[in-house]
Amino acid sequence: MIQLLTSELLHKICAMKQTDVVINLIDYGEFTADDKSRINRHLSAKTEVDKVSCDCLSKFHICNC
């Protein structure tokens, strides 16, 4: 259920704004040391991209950026 909700939420947000969602979740969440280690492992394993492009037009047919 969490994967479905996350996927639906991120699909409704421009790719350029998705980092803000993750930061807000971190700011509002409470985490144990193990939770933080797990988050850091996932973040470290994530492949970086040079640039995140706006995808508003393909999702919403209007750009809000």
Order of alpha helices (4+ residues) and beta strands (2+ residues): alpha-alpha-alpha-alpha
